[in-house]
Amino acid sequence: MHIEFETSGGYANISLAYRGDTDKLPPEVAGKLLKLIESSRVFELQQSEIAPSTAGPPDAFIYKLTLYEGGQKKSLTFNDATVPDQLKSLLELLQELAWEQLRKD
């Protein structure tokens, strides 16, 4: 699965991005990531259910997540106020991966 994740905002206006493929990650990380994607039911979420109706508070983070799997593409954009609880663990892992990728570059 190919993953594109971006987050920006917060007090410091931090921007992070992660782009990668689960088949290029260590097996334990890929397994955890795929399990979180499955358990979050991200492919079942509709943008209209989580779309920010306003910009949110000035310190809110904005998230963009795009997943590509076997010809299927799912893109979602949301902020701290609209993020579904079921995505929070996935976002935490993606943020960790983004920091790791940033340190390597």
N, C-alpha and C positions, 0 to 999 in steps of 0.2 A: 504494500500500500504506500502510495506517495502522499506526503503530508506537507502542507504549507500552513504555517501559523505565524501570526503577527500580533503584537500587542503594543499599545502606545498609550501615553497619558500619565496620570498620576501627578503628584506634586512636582516631581522632577522632570516630567514629560519624557520618561524613559521609553525608548523604542527597542523592541526585541523582535527577532525573527528566527524562525526555525524552518528549514526545508530539508527533507530527507525521505528516505525509503526504509520501511521496516526490514526489508531483506538485507540492508547494509548495516543495521544496528547489531550490537551483541545480542545473542538469542534471548537472554533473560530480560533485556530492556525491550526488545521487540515484542516478546510475549506479554509483558506487563502493559505495554502501550496498546496492543491489539485487544487485550482483555478489557481495558478501560474504554476503548472505542465501542466495543460490543455492549458492555454493561450500561454505557451511557445512552445507548439507542440513538446516537447522533444522526444516523441515516433516516430516522423516523421524525426528527424535529423539522418543523417548518419555520422558515425565516419569519413569517408573519406572527408566529407565537412568541418570538424572542427579540423582535426588532425594537431597538430603542425608539421610543416615541419622542424623546427629547435628548439633548446632548448629555443630560445627567449632571451630577455635581462636577465642579471644575477639577476635582482630583480623581475622577473616575477613570478606570482603564477601559480602553476599547479593544476588543478582540476580533480577529478575523481568522477563521479556520476553514481550510479547504482540504478535502480528502478525495483521493482518486483511487478507485478500486475496481479492477476488471471492467473498464469502460463506464463505470458509474462515477459521477462527480457530485460532491455535496459541499456547498459553500454557505457559511453562516457568519453573520456579523452581529455582535452584541456587546453590551457593556456590563460593568459591575452590578448595575441595578437590574439588568434583565437576564443575566446568566442563570440558566437552570441549575439547580443543585446537583443534578446528575452529571453535569459537565465539570464540576469544580476539581475533582481529582485528576481528570484528564488535563485540564488547564495547568495544574500544578506541575505535572510531569513534563508537559510541553515547554513550560517556562524553564524548568531545569535543563532540558535539552537545548533550548535556545541559549542559555548562559554558557553551557559547555561548548556549543558551536562557536559562540562569540570569542571565548578564551582561546580556541584553537586557531582562529583566523588571524 
